[in-house]
Amino acid sequence: MNASVENISVIGTGYLGATHAACMAELGFNVIGVDVDPEKIAALSAGDLPFHEPGLPELIRKHVDSGRLRFITDAEYSTVGGWGDVHFICVGTPQQKGGTGADMTYVDAAATGLAKAITKDRALIVGKSTVPVGTAARLSELVAQEKNDGVEVSLAWNPEFLREGFAVEDTLRPDRLVVGTRSEADEAILRQVYAEALGRETPWVATDFETAELVKVAANAFLATKISFINAFSEVTETVGGDIRTLADAIGHDTRIGRKFLNAGVGFGGGCLPKDIRALQTRVSELGLDHTMRFLDEVDQINLRRRKKAIARAFELLDQDIVGKKIAVLGITFKPLSDDVRDSPGLDVAARLFNAGADVAVYDPEGNHNAAKRYPRLNYVDSLDAAVADAELVVLTTEWDEFKKLTPADLDGKVAAKRFVDARHVLPAADWETAGWTFAQLGRKFEE
């Protein structure tokens, strides 16, 4: 493509797509976001998000008003096919129902639909979705088969590395850019798209399809392993004693290791790490490498055991008599600054406590609505005070700032009994114990 890139389409307007569309408009491109859900399109066109992401609603409204950003339903891609220079695929790759592999239905449909719809002389389709290795090569062949005669359509892969709560920053000022292409011309197009970031000397990693696909799942597998690593040591310190935070600090000073993601607690969740490590194991097994990623199964199991440990601590503090006891669960999203409850440890813990017979009151600053859709039987309340009122046990499962700043005085006179399980290991245990609380933390030996 010799002409400059001006028009960009984004297929899929979920978390990744809506963020990418708004940020591409912020970078000066004309952008159309495409989705099959008319309600989602109507909301986005009005500047309303169906999920929580700081800074994104304002950015969307800014560029809908500027005219650089539109959202449409276009099942056949007929509008963008003759308009877009670059088409980003940002649709989901959920875990297969009844399996552990990635469901490629939406990615395949987007690539095929675009190939059939593109009528410009030259266009580039860019995958951003997290996919099994080998997908880009397969889709490249599919696009070549389905494209219209007389047009040149090629494929590239450009994985995303967004952190929920920081997605706008991560898109506009990424810590690295990875592109998998099969031609210098396609790489040059993506250099145009990301010219502003490259002007700030953002690391640019140009590679082949397979490496670009593996980078994202490798990063997520490493982060999941790091979290489960420190939680494995939590199992040790819970048995023999010791300070898991000091242990993490000490090894984190080693620059080869680093301190990030060494926070012991109830483990990881969300829409990426759990499904991605499972999909990676499935894919390498398909490739005949059954033993290569077997350690990720233990990573997954350690993570799930942390939820069981939080529940076990709750039972211990209640002398194994949980039926009818009021328990306040603080935090239901898988992480703070998000409303995402997919595979959330907090929601899992709350649901299991409820199923065991407890009267569970849940409060999360952003996640109650989504959690209620997934597990409506819990009692969702709209404030911390409402959650802890007359509670016989408080369980902290997501480290929102509101909860990290809690002191014993904040709960005095509100709870029915001074019992607390800090499943994220974020509060000063000595302060709570001095104030007369029975206080348990994951990663710390509990002595009644």
N, C-alpha and C positions, 0 to 999 in steps of 0.2 A: 504494500500500500504506500504509494508515493505521497498522496495527499495527507494532510494532517488529520488526526482523529478529532472529530467534533461530536458525533452522536453515539451514545452508549445505551444499550438496553441491558436490564438486569432481570433475569428470569427467576422468579421466586422472590417474594417480599416478606419472608419471615425475618428472623433475627439477623441473619447474615445479609440477606438481600436488601432489606430496608436500610440497614446501615451503609452498605456499599453504595446503594443508589444515592443516598443523601450526600455521602462524602465525595462521590464522583461529581455531583453538581457543585459542591463546595470548591472543587478543584477547577471548575470552569466549563465542564462539559454539559451538553444537553443530554438529559437522561430520561428514559422511560422505564418505569418498573412494571413488570408484568406478573399477574397472578390469576389463578382460576377462581379465586374466592372473591366474589363481588363485595361482600361485607368488609373484608380486609382492605380492598381497594378504596372503598368509600371512606373508611376510617383514616387511612393514610392520606388520602386526598384532602381530608379536613385537618390533617396534622395530628391525628390521634393515633397512638400506638396501642396494639393489642398486647404489648409486653412492656416491662419496665427497663429503660436504659437511659441513664443520666445524659442530658445534653442532646439526645437524638430528636425528641419532638420539636425542639426549637430549630434545629437544623433543617428538618423536613419542612416545617412551616415557612422558614426563610426562603427556601428554594422553590416550593410550590408557588409562593407569592412572587418570586423573581421570574417565574416562567421557565426556569431551567430544569425543573423536575415535574414529571407527570406520573401518575399511576393509572394503569388501565387493565381491564380484562381482555385478553386476546388469545383465546385458546389455540388458534391456528398460527399465531405470530405474524399475521398478515400485515399488521401496522408496522412492526419493527423490522420485518424482513426486507423491506425496500428502503429502510431509513437508517438503520444502525451500521456503524463502521465496526464496532466491537460489541459482542454479545456475551455477557457474563452469566454463567449458570450457577445459581446460588440456591438450588432446591435441596431439600433434606434427603439424607440417606439413613433412615431409621433402622433399628435392628429388626431383622426379619421376624415376623410372627411365627412362633414355634421354633425359632432357630437363633443362631448367634451371628450369622453373617449380615452384611449390609444389604438393605433392600434398594436395588438400583432402578426401580421402576420410574421414579421421577426424573432422575438424571438421563436415563435412556430416552424417555419421552421428550425431554427438552432438547437434547442434541438432535434427535431425528426431526422433530418439528421445526427447529431452526433451519436445518439443512434444506428441508423442503420449501421453506418460506423465503429464504434469502434470494433476492433478485438483484442486488447490487453487484457490480463487476467483481468486487473483492471485499471479503469480510472475514473477520476472525472470531471464532467461538472460543471462549476461555472458561474452563471449568474451575470453580472455586470450592465446590462441595468436597467433603472428605470421602474418598472412594478407595476400594481395594486396588492394590497395585495390578496393573495390566488393563485398567479401565480406559485410560486415555488412548492407548494403542488400539483397543477394540473400537472405541467410539470414533477414532480417526478414520478407520476403515468404513464404519457405518456412515459417517458424514460424506465420505467420498462417493459412496454408493447412492445416497439419497439426494445429493445436491442437484440443482438444476443445471442443464447443459449451458455452457457459455459463461458460467460464473466460477470464481475461484474462492473456495471456502476452506479454511484450514482450522486446526484445533491447537490449543495450548492449554497447559495446566498451571494454575497460580493459586496454591493453597492459602487458606486464611489462617490467621493466628490470633483471633480475637479473644479477649478476656471479657466475660460479662461484667458490666459495670464500667468498663474502660474501652468499649468498642469503637467509639468515635475517635478517640486519641490513637488507638492502635491502627486504625485505617488511615488517618491523615498523617500520622507520624510513626510509621511502623519501625520495629527494631531490625527487621530485615525483610527483603522481598525475594521470593523464590519463584522462578518461572521455568517451566518445562516446555520446550519447543523443539520443532524439527527443522527450523530454518532461521537464518539470521534475520530475514525479513519479518517474521513473526515476533522475534525478540525485539526488533526495532519498534514495532507497533506498541508493545507493552512498555518500552522505555518512554514513548510519548505519553502514555496514560499516566505513568508514575514519575514524570519529569520533575515535579516539585519535590518529591521525596528524594530523588536521586541528586537534586541540587543541594540537598543537605547532607550528602555523602552517606545516605542510608545503604548498608551493605546489599549488594545485588548478586544473587546467586542464580546464574543461568545454567540450566542442566537439561537432562533428558526427561521424558515423561515419567519413567519409573522412579527416578530419584525424587522428583517433585511430588509424586503421590506418596512416597514413603516418608518424606520429611514430616508431614503433619502427624501421621500415626506414630512415627518414631518419637516425636516430641511428647505426644500425649502418653505413650507407653512409658517413657522415661519419668514424666511427672507423676504418673500413677504409681510407678515403682518406688519413687522417692517418698511419697506419702505413706505407702504401705511399709516401707523400710523402717521409718521412725515409729510407725504404729506396731510393728513387730517388736521393737525394743520396748514399746509401752507395755506389751504383754509381760516382758521380763521385769520392768520396774514395778508393775502392779503386783508382782509376786514377791520380789526380794527387797523392794524399796529402791530409793534413788530418785533423782530429780530429772525427769525426762526433758524439761525445757533447758536446763543447764547442759545436759548431754547434747541436745540439738545445737545449742549455742557453741559448745566446744568444738564439735566436728564441723559446724558451719563456718568457723574461722578458717578452715582449710579451703583455699581458693579452688582446689580441685572439686570440692563438694558444694560449698555455698550453703547459706542459711535458708533460702527460700524453699517453700514446700516441705520443710521439715517440722511442721506443726502437728504435734500429736493430738489425737482427738477421735471423733466419731467417724472420720474417713471422708472420702470424696464421693460425689454424685454428679448430677447434671446430665445434660444431653450429649456430652462428648466423651469424657474419659471412660466411663463404664462400657458404652457401646463400642468405642473404638478399639479398646484392648481385646474385646471379645471378637470383633470382626477381624482384627489382625490375626488372632489365633486361628480363626476359621480359614482365612485366606492362605496362610502359610501351610496349613494342613492340606488344603487343596493342591498346593504346589509340591506335596510330598515331603514337606519338612515338619513332620509331626512333633519332633522334639525341640525344634528351634525356639519356639516361644512358649514352651510349657511353663516356664517360670511365671508368666503372666496369669496363669490360672491361680497360682498361690497368691499373687498380688491381689487378685480379685477376691479370693477367699479371706485373706487378712482383712481387707476392707469391709467385707460383710460381717466379719466377726466383731468389728468395733461396735456395730449397731447392737449386736447381741450383748456385748459387754455393758453398754449403756443401760439396756433393759435389766440386766442382771443386777447392776448397781441400784436401780430403782427398787427392785424387789428386796434387796438387802436392807435398804434404808427403811422400808416399810415392813420389815420382819416377815417377808414373804406373804403378807396379807394385803393384797392389792385390790381386791374386789370392792367396788364402791368408794374407793379412796379418790379424792380430788387431786389431780396432778396438773400442774401448769407446764406446758411445753413452750419454751421461748425460742422462736425461730423455726421456720418450716421450709424455707428455700434452701437449696443445696449450698449457697454461699451468700454473703451479704452483697448489697448493691444490685440485687437481681430479684425478679419475681418467678424464677425458674424452679419448679418443684420436681422436675423429671429425675427419677432415681435419687430422690432427696433422702439423706440419712435421717433428717429431722422428721419428715413425714412418715417414714417407715417406723421410726421409734414411736411416734405418737399413735399410729394405727395399731401397732402391736400391743401397746399399753392398753388401748381401748378394747382390743379384742380379748385381752386378759381380764377385763372386767372393771378397769378403772374409769373414773369420770374425768375425761381429758379436756382441758380448756387450752386452746391454741391461740397464740398471738405472734404475728409476723408483720413487720412494717409494710411489706409489699406483697407477700405471697399468699395471704389468706384466700383470695378469690380463686386463684389457680388450684390451690390445694383442695378447696371445697368441691371443685369440679371432678377431681380425681378420687377424693375420699370424703363424701358429703356427710358422713355420720359423725364426724368430730364436731365439737363445739368451738366454732371460730369466733373470737372476740376482737374488739377493735382497739384495745389498749393493754398495756402491761398490767396496769392496776386491775383491770377486769379479769385478766388471766390468773393473777396470783391471789385474788380475793378468796380467803378461806382455804387456800391450797394446803394440802398435807405434805406435798413434795413439789419442788420446782426443778425442772430439767432444762438446761440451756443447751440447745443443739445447733444454733447458727450464731456466729460471732458478730452480729450487728453492733455498731458502736453503742447504741442504746443499752444493750445488754452488757457489753464489756465495761461500761462505766458504773454498773450497779454496785451499790454498797449495802451492807446489812441494814443500815438505817433506812434505806429506800423501801424495804419490805417490812420493817417493824410495824406491828399492829394490823397488818393486812393478811398475812398468812395464818393458817390454823396451827401449823407446826413448822419448826425451823429445820427443814431438811432440804438439801440442795445437791443435785448432780450436775457438775460442770463438765459436760461431754466434749467441750472444745478446749478445756484447760487454759482459760484466759483470765480467770479471776484469782486474786491473792488468797489462797486457802487460809493462811494464818489469820487474816483479818476476820474471816467468817467464823472460824473456829473460836477465836477469842470472843466473838459476839454471841457465842452459845449455839451456833449452828452445827448440825451434823452434816459434814461437807465432804463429798466424794468427787474426785476428778479422774477422768480417764488418763492413764499414764502414771498414776500415783497409787501407792499401796494404800488400801482402805483398811483402817483399824477402828472398829466400833468402840 
